[in-house]
Amino acid sequence: MRILIIRYKLTRGVPEGGEQGSEKNLKVLQKIVGEENVETVYIHDESHRRTLWEYAQGVMYMPAGYYFGLTPKRVRRIAERAKAFDVVFVDRSVFGIVAKRLKESGYQGRVVCFFHNVETVYFAAKYSSLLNPLRWLTVHCADRNDRWSCRYADRTIALSWRDDEELHHRYGRHADELIPVAFEDRYQREAYPDEFVGQRPLCMFLGAYMPANVEGIEWFVKEVLPHTDIRILIVGKGMEKIREAEWLRNNDSLAGRSIEVKSNVPDLAPLFEEADIMVLPIFKGSGMKVKTCESLMYGKNIIGTTEAWSGYELDYQRAGACCETVPEFAEAIQRCIGRPRFNAYSREVFVEKYSADRMVEKFRAVIC
């Protein structure tokens, strides 16, 4: 069996959450059919600087449903190449137009679409400002592709029951399989940390520079921080921009507070090991949060919102806490003081439910 994967981009730097999920999908499929039987088409290559003409083309074709980077000519080429493969794995539903073209051109193999989010919901949150000129165009394009993915894919995969219900509500189709966010296990140790959370814990926020993350950490710093005695570490791709934010740069109430920002960190492992608590104040989004899974892998105490925990099946209180309000966050942080920095329950949940090795048979059932 040969599989052709349609991926968003070939990442040259620090991968964002979605790309980490795509890389996991690739590795699992390679385990099933062998590396030599899997090939990838990247819609974008970060080593290639886009020209002004490419940007213009991207905007020009989006109203017709070609998500940025796709054109009618390119989709035809993908459909032609796909003839040599038994399965085309569309690794984002914003490329639903590829599934549409494959079926309309008589492709005889199996088309599988993986929903990292309900992209319509994701982009509506990402471009939350109604004044953003790209908002309507992007959401409209995502909506068409989500619909085409549901209509033309032979098999669909969603991350969670929430996304499954959203897809059924919008497009009338349930996912054929639910396969949650998962990671290749990169934190196997003979002995795990045995220190305890101190009186002034280091709280780490992880997330790329995008509206839902920025709004979440801004709320946390402005509303929760004044009620706690903690150090904050903000980590994420592009997060250097946050240093210039008015609420962080010219806020007298933050005088003497320890807030550190790290951007584009190539290896997060030392930072995860250093952190006492992961704080995930995310209030908008779709899918499952990759940062939550990664935090479980490293055995962290995790304090997050309902959105941050969405799709995860576990006891929130044992892993940390599920919070929505300022008092809840402040109280949860206080409860962590004196507890082990390494949360054995979080690690156990990851190994049992969210390790990539656990997903192989689920993928096999969809692909084979």
N, C-alpha and C positions, 0 to 999 in steps of 0.2 A: 504493500500500500504506500502511495506517495501523497504527501500533503503539501499544499501551497498555502502559506500564511500571508495574509494582508495586514501589515502592521502600520502604525502611525508614523513612527520615526526611528531612525538609527541614531541613538544617543551617543554623543562623543564626550559629554561631561557627566555631571551628577544626574541620574535619572529621577524623574518625578514619580509620584505614587503609581499613576496609571501605567507608566512604562515598566515599573517593577512588576506589576501584575502581568503585563504582556510577556516579559522575559520568563516569568514562571510558566505561563502557558506554553511557550516555546519549549522549555526544558521538559515539561511533562509529555508533550507530543513526541519529542525526540526519544524519550524513554520507551514510548509505546511502539513506534515504528522504526526507530534507529535514526541517528543524526543524518546519515546519508540519504534518507528518504524524505527529508523536510527541507523545503526552500522558502525563502522569505522575500516578499516584495515590500519595500519601505516606501511609504508615500513621501516622506521627507528624510533628508540626510543632513544632520546638523553640521557636517563638515563643508557643506555646500551653501554658500551665501546666496540667498534668494535675490534675484534681480527685480527691478521695478516692474518689468513686464510680467514676471511670475506673480507678483502681488496683484497686478491689474487683472490678470487672468483669473486668479483666485476669487476676487470680488465679482468679476463678470459672470462666472459660472455658478456661483452659489445659489442664485434664485432658482436655477434649474435643478438644484439638488446635488450639485457636485461640491462636496465639502472641500475646504481649502487644500489645494495640492492636487486635486483630481480635475481632469478635463475629459470631454467625450473621447478624444483620441487615446488618452492614457487608459481609460476604462476598457476600450476596445482591445488594446494591447494585452491587458490583464486577462480578459476573457479568452483571447487567443492562446496565451501561455497556459491557461488553466486546463486546456484540453489534454495536456500530458500528465495530469494529476487526478487521483481518485477522489480527493477531498480538497475543497477550498475552505480554509478556516478564516473567516472575516473577524479580525480581532478588534473590533469596535463597531458599534452599530451605526456610527456616522458614515460608514462606508457601505450602507445598505444598497446604494446604487450599483455596487459591484455585484451583489447577489441578484439584483433585478436584471442586470445585463446578462449575467450567466444563464439565468433561466430563460430569458427571452431569446437567447442565441442558441438554445438547445443543448446546453452543457449537460452531460449525462452522469456526472459524478455527484457527490453529496456536498451541499453547501451548509456550513455550520457557522452561526453567528454568535459571538460572545459579547454580551452586554456588560461593559464595565460599570455603566450607569444606565438609567433612562436618560439619554443624552439631552432630550428636550428639557427635562427638569434641571439637569446639571448646568446647561448653558444659560438657562433663565436665571439661575442663582449666580453663575459666574459673572454675567453681564447684568448685574442687578439694577444699575442705573437706567431709568427709562430714557434718559437723554443720550445714552450711548448709541451712536448711529449704527453700530454693528449688531446691536441686540436683536432687533427684529429679524434681520437677515440671517444671523447665525441660528437663532432659535427656530426659525422657519425651515432652514436647511436641515437642522438636526431632527425636527419633527418628521419631515418627509423620509429621511433615512431610517429613523426608528420604525416608521410604518412599513417601509420596503423590506427591512430586515425581518419583521414579523411575517410579512406576506410571502416573501420569496425564499427564505432560508428553509432547508429541509429540517434542520434541528436548531434550536436556540438554547442558549445557556444564560441564566441570570445569576446574580450573586446571592440574592436573598428573597424571602417571601415578599418584602416590601416592594422591591423592583418588579417582581412577578405580578403582584396585584396592580401596580401602576401600568404595566404593559397591557394587562388584560382590560383594565379600565379604559385606556386610551385607544388600543388597537385591536382588542378582541381576541388576543392570543395569550395563553399561559406559556411560560418557558417549559421546554421539554426536560430540563435538568437544572437544579440549583447547585452551583459549585461556588462556595464562598472564597473570599480573598485568602490566599495562602502564600507562604514563603518557603524557599529552600532554607533549611535549618542551618544558620550560620553561627549559632551560639551553643555549641556542645562543649561542655567542660567536665573534667573529672571532679572538680570542686567549684561550687558557686560562691559568690561573696557572702560573708557572714556578718557584715557590719549592720548597724542599726541607723535608722533615720534620726539625724540630730535635731537640736532645738531650732536651728535656722536652715531648713532643708533647701536643697537645690531643686527647683521645679523647672522642668524642661518642656517647652512647646515646640513641636515639630510640624512643619508645613511649608509648602512653597508659597511664594508671594502671589496671592490671588485673593479676591474680595472676601470670600467666606473665612479664610484663615486670618487675614488682616483684621477684619471686623471682630473675630473671636478673640484674638490676643489683645486688641485695643480695649475691648470690654473688660477682659480679665485684669489688665494693668490698671485701668481707670477705676474699676468698681471693686474688684476682689483684693488686689494688692494692699490698699490702705487698711484692710482688716486683718492682715497677716504679717508675720515676720519671716519672709522667705527671700531667697535669691532666685532670679529668673534667667533662664537661658533660652533664647529664641533662635531656632535653627531651621534653615530651609533654603531651597534654591531661590535666588533673587531677593532674599530677605534683607540684603544690605540697604535696599530702598527704604525700609521701615525706619532706619536711623534718622531720616530727615522728616519723619512724620511730626506734625505740630504737637500732637498729644504726647509724644515721647521726648521731643527735643526741648520744648519750652513749657514744661510742666513742673512748677515749683514744688508740688506735692511729692514728686519723685526724688527730691534732693536727698542724698544719702542712701538711696535704694540701689541695690545691685541688680542691674539689668544688662545682660550681655547678648549681643547679636552675632551670630556666625552664619555666613552665607556660602553656598556651594561647597559644602564639606565633603570630601571624597570618601571618607571612612567614618561612619557614624558610631561604630562600635565603642570607641573610648568615651564618647559623650553619653551614650546610653548607660555605660557602666558607672560613669561619674554621677549621673542624675539620681536623686532620691525618689522623685515622683514625676510622672508624666501628667501634664495638665492639657486636656484637649477640649477647650471651650468652643466647640463648633455648633452653630445653630442652623446652618443651611446646607443643602446638598442632596445627593442621590447616591445610590450604590452603598458600598462599605468603605470605611476609611482604612487605607493601607497602613497609616501611622499607628492605628490601634493594634493591628496584627503584629507589626514590627515590635511594638512595646510589649506585647504578650510574649513574643519570642525571647526577648531579653529579660523576662521575668520581672517586669516593673510593677510598682504600685501605680495604678492608672485612675485618674479622676477626670471623667469626661461627661459630656452631655448625652442626652438620648440619641442625638444625631451621631455623635462619635462612636456610640456603642451599637448603632443600628446594624442588624444582621448577625451580631455575635450572640452565641448561646452560652451563657455562663452566669455565675453568681457575682453580680457587680460588687457587692459588699466585700466579698473575699478577694477580688482582684483590686479593689480600690473603692470607687463610688460612682454612682450615676447622679449628676447634679444639674440643676437648671438655674438656680438663684445664687445671689451673692452669699447669703448665710450658709447655704448648703455646701458651696465650694470651700468657704472659710473653715467650716466645721470638719469637712472631710480631710482637709490638709492637716488640721490640728490632730485628728485621730491617727494620722500616719506617723506622727512623731513618736519615736520609741519602738516602732515596728521594724522588722527586718527590711533592709533596702532591697534585697532579692525576694520577690514574691513567688514562692514555689508553686502556688496555685495558678498564677498567671502562666508560668512556664508549662505547667502540666496541661492546661487548657490548649495552649498552642500545639504542643506535641501531639495531643490526642485528636484535635479537631482542625487545626489550621496549618499544619505542615504540608508542604507540597507532596510529600510521599503518600499522604492520605487521599490525594485527589486523583491518582493515576487511574484507578478502576472506574471512577465516575467519568473521566474523560474517555476512557476506552469504550464505555457503554454508548457514548454519543458518537464517537468517530467510527467505530467498527461495525 
